């Protein structure tokens, strides 16, 4: 049996929120079997799996990883930005007309 790491237990908050969902019998059976093999109940297993997936999805969307070959080109482009085009100037003008800055 693999040791189960409860990633949610280290979050110092009371569990006050509810989540409920329906699932297919085959999915429920697989979750229950995996939870039993991990030595935890269904809700702990499901919450940890969902939380890990959520954190991975958030991280994927918030971080960009560049391949070594792209690194130099990316930073060179930041150091030498292209001159603004007419379309970019028009976009900034529309922004100034429609968005109120505070």
N, C-alpha and C positions, 0 to 999 in steps of 0.2 A: 504494500500500500504506500502510495506517495504521500508525503506530508502536505497538508493543506495550509496555504498561507492566506490568512484572512486580512486582505488589504483594507477592508472597510472598518475593522475594529480600531484602527489607530486614529480615525477621524473623531475628534473630541466634540461631538454633538449628540444630543438626544435624537433617537429615531422617532420622529413625529409625523413623517410623511408616509402616505400609503401609495402603493402602485399595484395595480391588478391588471391582468390580461388573460385572455383565453389562448389556449394552444392546442395543438393536435396531440392525440394520445401517444404517438410514437415519440414526439419531442419530450413530452412529460416523462415518459418511461426512461428515456436516455438521461434526462437531467436527474431523475431520482436514482438511477443506477450509478451515475458518476458521483453524485453527492454521497451515496452510501459507501462507495469505494474510497472516497476521500475522507470519510469519517465525520461528515458534517450534515446538517439537515438541508432540505431542499432550498429553503429561503436563503440561508447563508451562502450556499454554493451558487445559486442564481444571482444573488446580489453582487457577489464578488466577480463573477464572470461578466455581468453587465457593466459593472464599474470599471473593470480593466479594459473592456472594449470601448467604453465611453472615453476614458482617459487617452487611449491610443488614437481614437478618431479625432479628438480635440487636438492632440499633439501633432498629428499628421497635417491638420489644417492650419495650425499656428506656426509651424516651423518649415523652413525650406532648406533642403540639403543640396549642396552643389557638388557635382563630380569634380575631381581635381582639374580636369581639362576645362571646365566651365568657370572655375573660380577666378582665374586671371581676367577672362573676358568680362565677367560680371563687374568686378571692381574697376576695371579700366573704363567701362561704360559709365559708372558712377563718377569717376574722376573727370571724364570728358563727355558731359551730356550733350546730346544733339541740340542744335538750335531749334527753338519752338517753330512749329509749322503754323500755317493759317488756321487749320482745324483746331489745333491746341489753343491758339489765341481766342478763337471763337468760343471754344468750350469754357475758357476762363471768363470771358465776357458774359456768357449765359449764367455761369455760376454767380458772378457778382450781382447780376440782375435778379436772380431768383432765390438766393440764399442769404439770409441775414446772419452775419457773424456777430458773436457776442463776446 
